[in-house]
């Protein structure tokens, strides 16, 4: 007699094996490809080891299997179109949505294939360690090189110190010999007779050579007056000023390595009088998701941990709880040390230069550069220098009145600028008649040297 119970048990075992095989499909993905896909599509909201906007995804396949008894089919549905899965009434999908602040995940339907999703899941289960090892090896190499260079510098300093001590000892010995010779000369009778005829006071010397003395005093007074005048002229001129800030910020990393446009942070430069110091909420637009530094560029003497510590300092100032991904309400303003600060009696409008004079300023600046490497592509650099190469921002120019006037005298007005065409058409026509068609018309011709333009 056929035992249906026995065959039923075998069937259940076969179905279970088939399901478990289907649940482990992720293991067939390529973790290396998955790493690239994860970085391109997931890192804005997820990390493997901690919650960012969404939950940590390290070992997510095993976690769902153990805690929710869900297989990779569910993950495929969630990643492909989480909105559709939630709309179907899936309990766990809606639970995940609620637990993560009701922030909807991006829909990847048509963007990621099933094979791509398998690769990403393989990466979350078994992330390759080569990249981290390479980074650490690079950091070790940098540290080793720095140590060798420091040892060489210390050895050179020691040699210089020994040579300096020997030179000082030789000089002292020579001085002792000379002093001995002078003592012997002073004791001779010839020197005593000569001393009786010498001038022994400053007043006697001045009386004998009064004309020369008056000339010297006059020259000293002239030099003193020039010194005072020169000192007065350089009050408030701080070219090269690079103060230490309360929170480290590298423009080289942000504007240079990551190519972030100046006006993304300094939004007032284009449409306002001042370019403004960005508030910390501008920083948090990116650093809400970027909680640690993983860039390739590392300034000599620093490491990735240093840059990451500055991000944590930012979190402390804005009151951001990284673990809860929420603001605590406890904030602490950053007291930045201002570098560029025009005196109260000087009017300067950033927008006028950025909108009306952008191309004209760039062309004028580049025309003066003999070396192509010094040419600029952004108008900001004409005054502020190559900010995208500065780890610590410094004042790149003097910003004196003479410096501004020289620029106005040499910068040609951009007649083709849309702003100028719209508002100054009649003035342009008048200037063309006055100076002739095709003549070089510089900023001073349109009032760039009038006192009232900047002082009123």
C-alpha positions in Angstrom: 0.0 0.0 0.0 1.3 3.5 -0.9 2.2 5.6 2.1 0.8 9.1 1.2 2.0 10.4 4.5 5.6 9.4 3.7 5.4 11.0 0.2 3.8 14.2 1.7 6.7 14.6 4.1 9.2 14.2 1.2 7.4 16.8 -0.8 7.5 19.3 2.1 11.2 18.7 2.5 11.8 19.2 -1.3 9.7 22.5 -1.2 11.7 23.7 1.8 15.0 23.0 0.1 13.8 24.8 -3.0 12.7 27.9 -1.0 16.0 27.9 1.0 17.9 27.8 -2.3 15.9 30.7 -3.6 16.5 32.6 -0.4 20.3 32.3 -0.8 20.3 33.7 -4.4 22.0 36.8 -3.0 25.1 34.7 -2.4 25.5 34.3 -6.1 25.8 38.1 -6.7 29.2 39.8 -7.1 30.1 41.8 -4.0 32.6 43.9 -5.9 30.0 45.0 -8.5 27.6 45.4 -5.6 30.0 47.8 -3.9 30.0 50.1 -6.9 26.3 50.0 -7.2 25.8 50.6 -3.5 28.0 53.7 -3.6 26.2 55.0 -6.7 22.7 54.5 -5.5 22.5 53.8 -1.7 25.2 55.8 0.2 23.1 59.0 0.3 20.7 57.3 2.8 22.4 54.1 4.0 25.6 52.7 5.5 26.5 49.1 6.3 27.4 49.6 9.9 25.0 52.4 11.1 21.7 54.2 10.5 21.9 57.2 8.3 18.6 58.3 6.8 17.6 54.7 6.5 18.6 51.6 8.5 22.1 50.0 8.5 22.2 47.4 5.7 25.1 45.2 6.8 23.9 41.6 6.9 20.3 42.7 6.0 19.5 39.4 4.2 20.2 37.2 7.3 18.6 39.7 9.6 15.3 39.7 7.7 15.4 35.9 7.5 15.9 35.5 11.2 13.7 38.3 12.5 10.9 38.5 10.0 11.2 35.2 8.0 11.4 37.2 4.8 13.6 36.1 1.9 15.3 37.9 -0.9 12.1 38.0 -3.0 10.7 40.5 -0.5 13.9 42.6 -0.7 13.7 42.6 -4.5 10.1 43.9 -4.3 11.1 46.5 -1.7 14.1 47.8 -3.6 12.4 47.8 -7.0 9.3 49.7 -5.9 8.8 50.2 -2.2 5.8 52.4 -2.8 3.9 49.7 -4.6 4.8 47.2 -1.9 3.5 49.5 0.8 0.3 50.2 -1.2 -0.3 46.4 -1.3 -0.7 46.4 2.4 2.5 44.6 3.3 2.8 44.9 7.0 6.6 44.9 7.4 7.0 47.4 4.5 4.8 49.9 6.2 6.5 49.2 9.5 9.9 50.1 8.0 8.4 53.3 6.5 7.0 54.3 9.9 10.2 53.5 11.8 12.4 55.7 9.5 10.4 58.9 9.9 8.1 58.3 6.9 11.0 59.1 4.5 10.1 57.3 1.3 12.9 55.4 -0.3 13.7 56.0 -4.0 12.0 53.8 -6.5 14.6 51.8 -8.6 12.1 50.2 -11.0 13.7 50.3 -14.4 17.0 51.5 -13.0 18.3 48.4 -11.3 18.0 44.9 -12.7 17.5 41.7 -10.6 21.1 40.9 -11.1 22.1 44.4 -9.9 20.0 43.9 -6.7 21.6 40.5 -6.2 25.0 42.2 -6.4 24.0 44.8 -3.9 22.7 42.2 -1.5 25.9 40.2 -1.9 27.9 43.3 -1.0 25.8 43.9 2.2 26.4 40.3 3.2 30.0 40.0 2.3 31.6 43.4 1.7 35.1 43.2 0.1 37.9 44.4 2.3 40.4 45.3 -0.4 39.5 49.0 -0.5 39.8 49.5 3.2 43.1 47.7 3.3 44.4 49.8 0.5 43.4 53.0 2.2 45.1 51.9 5.5 48.1 50.8 3.6 48.2 54.2 1.9 47.8 56.0 5.3 50.6 53.8 6.7 52.8 54.7 3.8 52.1 58.4 4.3 52.8 58.1 8.0 56.1 56.2 7.3 57.2 58.8 4.7 56.4 61.6 7.2 58.4 59.8 9.9 61.4 59.4 7.7 61.2 63.1 6.6 60.9 64.2 10.2 63.9 62.1 11.2 66.0 63.6 8.4 64.9 67.1 9.3 65.8 66.4 13.0 69.3 65.1 11.9 69.9 68.2 9.8 68.9 70.5 12.6 71.3 68.7 15.0 74.2 69.2 12.5 73.3 72.9 12.1 73.2 73.3 15.9 76.7 71.7 16.3 78.1 73.9 13.5 76.6 77.0 15.1 78.1 76.1 18.5 81.6 75.6 17.0 81.3 79.0 15.2 80.3 80.7 18.4 83.2 79.2 20.3 85.6 80.3 17.6 84.2 83.8 17.7 84.6 84.0 21.5 88.2 82.9 21.2 89.0 85.5 18.6 87.4 88.2 20.8 89.5 87.2 23.8 92.7 87.6 21.7 91.6 91.1 20.4 90.7 92.2 24.0 94.2 91.2 25.1 95.8 93.2 22.3 93.7 96.3 23.2 94.7 96.1 26.8 98.4 96.1 25.9 98.0 99.1 23.5 96.1 101.1 26.1 99.0 100.7 28.5 101.5 102.4 26.1 102.7 106.1 26.7 102.0 107.1 23.1 98.3 106.3 23.5 98.1 108.4 26.7 99.4 111.5 24.8 96.9 110.9 21.9 94.0 110.6 24.4 94.6 114.2 25.6 93.8 115.6 22.2 90.6 113.6 21.5 87.0 114.8 21.9 85.5 113.2 25.0 81.8 114.3 24.8 78.9 114.3 22.3 78.3 118.0 22.7 81.9 118.8 21.8 81.6 116.6 18.7 78.4 118.3 17.7 79.9 121.8 18.2 82.9 120.8 16.0 80.8 119.3 13.2 77.5 121.1 13.6 76.7 121.3 9.9 77.1 117.6 9.4 75.1 117.0 12.6 72.2 119.2 11.4 72.2 117.3 8.0 72.0 113.9 9.8 69.2 115.1 12.1 67.3 116.4 9.0 67.7 113.1 7.2 66.6 111.1 10.3 63.5 113.3 10.5 62.7 112.7 6.9 63.1 109.0 7.2 60.9 109.0 10.4 58.2 111.0 8.6 58.3 108.5 5.7 58.1 105.6 8.1 55.0 107.0 9.8 53.3 107.8 6.5 54.1 104.2 5.2 52.7 102.7 8.4 49.5 104.8 8.2 49.0 103.7 4.5 49.1 100.0 5.5 46.7 100.1 8.4 44.0 97.6 7.6 46.0 95.8 4.9 46.3 92.2 5.7 47.4 90.3 2.6 48.3 86.7 3.6 46.1 86.9 6.8 45.0 83.3 7.5 43.6 83.1 11.1 42.9 79.8 12.8 39.2 79.1 12.8 37.2 77.4 15.6 36.2 74.6 13.3 38.5 73.3 10.6 37.2 73.7 7.0 39.2 72.9 3.9 38.1 74.7 0.7 40.6 72.5 -1.2 38.5 69.4 -0.3 35.1 71.0 -0.9 35.7 73.4 -3.9 38.8 71.7 -5.3 38.5 67.9 -4.9 34.6 67.8 -4.8 34.1 70.6 -7.3 31.4 72.3 -5.2 30.4 75.7 -6.8 31.2 78.7 -4.6 27.7 80.1 -4.8 26.1 76.9 -3.5 27.4 78.0 0.0 28.0 81.7 -0.6 24.6 82.3 -2.3 24.5 86.0 -1.5 27.5 86.7 -3.8 25.4 86.7 -7.0 22.3 88.6 -5.9 23.4 90.5 -2.8 25.9 93.1 -1.5 27.8 90.7 0.6 28.6 87.0 -0.1 27.8 86.1 3.5 29.3 83.4 5.8 27.1 80.3 5.3 25.1 79.2 8.2 25.6 75.6 9.5 22.3 74.4 8.1 23.9 74.8 4.6 26.6 72.4 5.7 24.0 69.9 7.0 22.4 69.7 3.5 25.2 67.3 2.7 26.6 66.3 6.0 23.4 64.9 7.3 24.3 61.9 5.1 28.1 62.3 5.0 29.1 61.5 8.6 32.7 60.5 8.0 35.5 61.5 5.6 36.4 58.9 3.0 38.0 61.1 0.4 41.4 60.3 -1.2 43.0 63.7 -0.5 44.6 64.0 2.9 46.5 67.2 3.9 50.1 66.5 5.1 50.1 66.0 8.9 46.4 65.1 9.0 44.4 61.9 8.6 40.8 60.8 7.9 40.0 60.6 11.6 40.8 64.3 11.9 38.4 65.3 9.1 35.7 63.0 10.6 36.2 64.6 14.0 35.4 68.0 12.4 32.1 66.6 11.0 31.3 65.4 14.6 32.1 69.0 15.8 29.6 70.3 13.2 27.0 67.9 14.6 27.6 69.2 18.1 27.1 72.8 17.0 23.9 72.2 15.2 22.5 69.7 17.8 22.3 66.7 15.4 21.9 63.3 17.0 23.6 60.9 14.6 22.1 57.8 16.2 18.5 59.0 16.1 19.0 61.0 12.8 17.2 63.9 14.5 17.9 67.4 15.8 18.1 67.7 19.6 17.3 71.5 19.7 20.6 72.2 21.6 22.7 74.4 19.4 26.0 76.3 19.8 26.9 79.0 17.3 30.4 79.0 15.7 32.3 82.2 16.3 34.1 82.3 12.9 37.0 84.7 12.6 36.2 87.0 9.7 39.0 87.4 7.0 37.5 89.9 4.4 35.9 92.9 6.0 35.5 96.2 4.2 35.6 99.4 6.3 32.3 101.1 7.0 33.2 104.1 4.7 33.6 101.8 1.6 30.7 100.6 -0.5 31.2 97.3 -2.4 28.5 95.2 -4.0 29.3 91.6 -4.9 26.4 91.2 -7.2 27.5 94.1 -9.4 30.8 92.5 -10.0 29.5 88.9 -10.3 26.6 89.6 -12.7 27.6 92.7 -14.7 31.4 92.3 -14.6 31.9 88.5 -14.4 33.4 87.8 -17.9 35.1 91.2 -18.1 37.0 90.6 -14.8 38.0 87.1 -15.8 39.3 88.2 -19.2 41.2 91.2 -17.7 42.8 89.0 -15.0 43.8 86.3 -17.5 45.3 88.8 -19.9 47.7 89.9 -17.3 48.9 86.4 -16.5 52.1 85.2 -18.3 51.8 81.7 -16.9 48.7 79.7 -18.0 48.6 78.0 -14.6 47.7 81.3 -13.0 44.6 81.9 -15.1 41.2 81.6 -13.6 37.8 80.2 -14.6 35.7 81.6 -11.8 35.3 85.4 -11.2 35.7 84.9 -7.4 39.3 83.9 -7.8 40.3 87.3 -9.3 39.9 88.9 -5.8 40.1 86.0 -3.4 42.8 83.9 -5.1 42.6 80.2 -5.9 40.4 79.3 -3.0 40.0 75.8 -4.4 43.6 75.1 -3.6 43.6 76.5 0.0 43.2 74.2 3.0 43.2 77.4 5.2 41.7 80.4 3.6 43.9 83.5 3.5 43.5 87.1 2.2 45.0 86.8 -1.3 45.2 90.6 -2.2 45.8 93.9 -0.5 42.3 95.3 -1.2 43.6 98.9 -1.0 41.9 101.7 -2.9 44.9 101.7 -5.4 44.4 98.0 -6.0 40.7 98.6 -6.9 41.5 101.7 -9.1 44.1 99.8 -11.0 41.5 97.1 -11.8 39.0 99.7 -13.0 41.5 101.3 -15.2 42.5 98.0 -17.0 39.3 96.0 -17.1 37.4 96.5 -20.3 33.6 96.9 -20.1 31.7 93.8 -21.4 29.3 95.4 -23.9 27.8 92.0 -24.7 26.8 91.2 -21.2 23.0 90.8 -21.0 22.7 92.9 -17.9 24.7 95.7 -19.4 22.8 95.6 -22.7 19.5 95.8 -20.9 20.2 98.7 -18.5 23.1 100.7 -20.2 22.3 100.6 -23.9 22.2 104.5 -24.2 25.4 104.8 -22.2 27.1 102.3 -24.4 26.0 104.1 -27.6 27.3 107.4 -26.2 30.7 105.9 -25.3 31.1 104.4 -28.7 30.5 107.8 -30.3 32.9 109.4 -27.8 35.8 106.9 -28.1 35.1 105.5 -31.5 33.7 102.2 -32.7 35.8 99.3 -31.6 37.8 101.3 -29.0 38.7 99.7 -25.7 36.3 101.1 -23.1 37.4 100.4 -19.5 35.5 100.7 -16.2 36.9 104.1 -15.4 35.1 105.5 -18.5 31.7 104.6 -17.0 32.4 106.3 -13.6 34.7 103.6 -12.1 37.0 106.3 -10.6 34.3 108.6 -9.2 34.7 109.0 -5.5 30.9 108.8 -4.9 30.7 105.3 -6.4 32.4 103.8 -3.4 32.3 106.6 -0.7 29.1 108.3 0.2 
